Amino acid sequence: MCNDFGNRIPYRAYVEEFSHLKLPLIFPAPGSAPNLEPRDEIWPTELAPVIRPAAGGVALVQLPWGWAPARPKGRAVINLRSEARNFTAGRCLVPASHFFEFTGTKTPKTRWRFTKVGEDWFCFAGLLGRGEAADGAPTEAFTLLTTEPGPDVAPYHNRQPVILERQDWAAWLDPARPAQDLLRPSPAGSLQVALSPR
């Protein structure tokens, strides 16, 4: 279950890739492109870039990672099982350069860094929902969808975040497309794994 990922994607990469997909980035006003700081680690409840549908294309926004807890004093919902669900509303893309999984029972646990073979960055399948600001006020937030692990992840964890292929990004943002056609484990050899020192 992913609870740590990184995003070192420059703004121009978003513009180029989504233009290529015929999903141009839309901004409310000229010069309103976000200032994106490269980050090696993004933790639950922190802000992260998210791509959501917008009229005429897509919008890049920064939202907190984790829905509001389902019960008082519970933890934010950072991962959500995708099996047997259709998700007809709230679909989003969560861009990332890499993500981490941890093994072992003693602290500090062994940390493993996963990247997409042949690509500098990728997108998780995400879902928008209700979050909670630091002052307790309601806000929009995102969670990552998970599935059974593919062969590259299975030795390290019994779940994996859904990593969408580039050709499926537009389809995921279309609520008319059946979710279960897109939410699947990563195929063997698609992820590179390396030991990651802290």
C-alpha positions in Angstrom: 0.0 0.0 0.0 1.6 3.2 -1.2 2.2 5.8 1.5 5.2 7.7 0.0 5.8 8.8 -3.6 7.8 11.5 -5.4 7.2 14.0 -8.1 10.1 15.6 -9.9 8.1 16.4 -13.1 8.8 19.8 -14.7 5.8 21.9 -15.7 6.8 21.7 -19.4 6.5 17.9 -19.3 2.9 18.2 -18.4 2.2 20.7 -21.2 3.9 18.6 -23.8 2.4 15.2 -22.8 -1.2 16.4 -22.4 -1.0 18.4 -25.6 0.2 15.3 -27.3 -2.9 13.4 -25.9 -5.1 16.3 -27.1 -5.9 17.2 -23.5 -4.4 20.7 -23.1 -3.8 22.1 -19.7 -6.4 24.8 -18.9 -5.7 27.6 -16.5 -8.2 30.2 -15.1 -6.0 33.2 -16.1 -2.8 33.9 -18.1 0.3 33.3 -16.1 -1.5 31.2 -13.5 0.6 28.0 -14.1 1.6 26.6 -10.7 5.1 26.8 -9.4 6.0 23.1 -9.0 8.8 22.3 -6.7 10.6 18.9 -7.3 9.9 16.6 -4.4 11.5 13.3 -3.7 8.9 12.4 -1.1 5.2 13.2 -0.7 3.5 11.9 2.4 -0.1 11.5 3.3 -2.0 14.8 4.0 0.6 16.8 2.0 -0.3 18.7 -1.1 0.5 17.1 -4.5 -0.2 17.9 -8.1 -3.3 16.3 -9.5 -4.7 16.3 -13.1 -8.5 16.6 -13.3 -10.9 17.0 -16.2 -11.7 20.6 -17.2 -13.8 22.2 -19.9 -11.7 22.0 -23.1 -8.9 19.9 -21.5 -7.5 19.2 -18.1 -6.5 21.2 -15.1 -3.5 20.8 -12.9 -4.3 21.5 -9.2 -2.6 20.9 -5.9 -4.7 18.9 -3.4 -4.0 17.1 -0.2 -3.4 13.4 -0.3 -6.0 11.6 1.7 -9.8 11.7 2.2 -11.2 12.7 5.5 -11.3 9.8 8.0 -14.4 7.6 7.9 -14.6 7.8 11.8 -13.5 10.2 14.4 -9.8 10.1 15.2 -9.3 7.8 12.2 -6.5 8.0 9.6 -6.9 9.8 6.3 -8.0 7.4 3.5 -4.9 7.5 1.2 -5.5 4.2 -0.7 -8.8 2.7 -1.8 -9.4 -0.8 -3.2 -10.4 -0.7 -6.9 -11.9 -4.1 -7.3 -15.5 -4.5 -8.4 -16.2 -0.7 -8.4 -16.9 1.5 -11.4 -16.0 5.0 -10.2 -18.3 7.1 -12.4 -17.4 10.4 -10.7 -14.3 12.0 -9.3 -11.7 10.3 -11.5 -8.3 12.0 -11.6 -4.6 11.4 -12.5 -1.9 11.6 -9.9 1.5 12.2 -11.6 4.6 10.7 -10.0 8.3 10.0 -10.8 8.5 7.1 -8.4 6.9 5.5 -5.4 8.2 3.5 -2.4 7.3 0.3 -0.6 8.7 -0.9 2.7 9.6 -4.4 3.9 10.6 -5.8 7.2 9.1 -5.7 10.7 11.6 -3.7 12.6 12.3 0.1 12.3 13.9 1.3 10.2 12.2 -0.8 7.5 13.9 -1.5 4.2 12.7 0.9 1.6 12.4 0.1 -2.1 12.0 2.6 -4.9 9.8 1.8 -7.9 10.1 3.6 -11.3 8.5 3.0 -14.6 10.8 1.3 -17.1 11.6 3.6 -20.1 9.6 6.6 -18.7 10.6 9.5 -16.6 7.1 9.8 -15.0 3.7 8.1 -14.9 0.3 8.6 -13.5 -1.6 6.7 -10.8 -5.3 6.3 -11.0 -6.8 8.6 -8.4 -10.2 9.6 -7.1 -11.3 12.9 -5.8 -13.3 13.2 -2.6 -13.8 15.1 0.6 -10.7 16.0 2.6 -10.1 17.9 5.7 -7.9 21.0 6.1 -5.5 21.5 9.0 -8.2 23.7 10.7 -10.8 21.0 10.3 -12.6 22.7 7.4 -13.8 20.5 4.6 -11.7 20.6 1.4 -11.3 18.5 -1.8 -8.6 15.8 -1.6 -7.5 12.7 -3.5 -6.8 9.1 -2.8 -4.9 6.5 -4.8 -6.6 3.4 -6.2 -5.0 0.0 -5.5 -5.2 -3.4 -7.0 -3.6 -6.9 -6.6 0.2 -6.6 -7.1 1.8 -7.3 -10.4 4.9 -9.5 -10.6 7.3 -6.6 -10.0 5.6 -5.5 -6.8 4.4 -8.8 -5.3 7.8 -9.7 -3.6 7.5 -6.4 -1.7 3.8 -5.9 -1.0 0.4 -7.6 -1.3 -1.2 -4.5 -3.0 0.0 -2.0 -5.5 -1.2 1.5 -6.7 -2.8 1.3 -10.1 -0.3 2.8 -12.6 -2.1 3.7 -15.8 -0.5 3.3 -19.2 -0.1 6.6 -21.1 -2.6 5.5 -23.7 -5.2 5.0 -20.9 -4.9 8.5 -19.3 -7.7 10.1 -21.3 -9.9 7.0 -21.0 -9.5 7.1 -17.2 -10.7 10.7 -17.1 -13.8 9.8 -19.1 -16.4 8.5 -16.6 -18.2 6.7 -19.4 -15.3 4.3 -19.8 -15.7 1.1 -17.6 -13.2 1.5 -14.8 -12.5 -2.3 -14.6 -11.1 -2.2 -18.1 -8.3 0.2 -16.9 -7.6 -0.7 -13.3 -5.2 -3.6 -13.4 -1.8 -4.7 -12.0 1.3 -3.6 -13.7 2.7 -6.2 -16.2 5.9 -8.0 -15.5 9.0 -6.0 -16.4 7.2 -2.6 -16.4 8.6 -1.4 -13.1 12.2 -1.1 -12.0 13.0 -1.7 -8.3 16.0 -0.5 -6.4 17.0 -0.4 -2.8 16.6 3.2 -1.6 18.7 4.5 1.3 17.0 6.9 3.6 
